[in-house]
Amino acid sequence: MKINGKVVEFQNNKTVLDLLNDYDLNKDRVVVEINLEILENEQYETYILKEHDAIEIISFIGGG
């Protein structure tokens, strides 16, 4: 599995939400793209990651 271009170890039965929690990312402040398709926020809890998924996580950071 690739996350933001880096190969990472694949773990069975992991959802997108599990992955975000592993990286301490707030699901309301990121956009997740899997295999070139943007995943709806509502799908984070139900989408089970697959071994060959290519994942991009884009974080929004406030500033001023």
N, C-alpha and C positions, 0 to 999 in steps of 0.2 A: 504494500500500500504506500502511496506517496502523499505527503502532506506538504503543501507549499514547495513542491519540487524536491523534497528530501524523502528518501526511502526510509520507512519506519517499520517496526515489527508489527505484523498483523495479529490481532486478537479476535477470536470468535465471539459472536453474539454481542458486539459492541455497537451501540447506537451513536448517532452524531452527538446527541446530548452528553453521552458518556465521554466522548472524545473531548468535547468542549470543557467539561468538568475536569478532565485530566490535565488540561492546559490552563485551568483557572480562568476561563473566558466566559463572560456573561453572554448568554444566548441572545439577549436583546440588543447587544452592541456589536454583533458580527453578522457577516453574510457568509454562507457556506455554499461553495460550488463543488459539485461532484460530477466528474466526467463531463465537464463543460456545460453543465446545467445547474442553474441556481436552485437551491432547495428552499422551499417555503419554510418559514420558522416553525409552523405547526408540525412539520414532518421530522423535526430534530429528535423527538422522542420515539419515533416509530421506524425510522430508516435504519436498517441494519447494514453496517459497513461490510463491504466485500473485499476479498484479498487484493484484487487488481484495481480498486477504486483510485482515482486521482483526485485528491481533495485540495481545494484552495480555501483558506480561511482569511477573510478580510476583516480587520478590526477597525472600529470607529473610535477615535480618540478626540475628546474635547480639548479645546485650548482657547487661548485668547490673547 
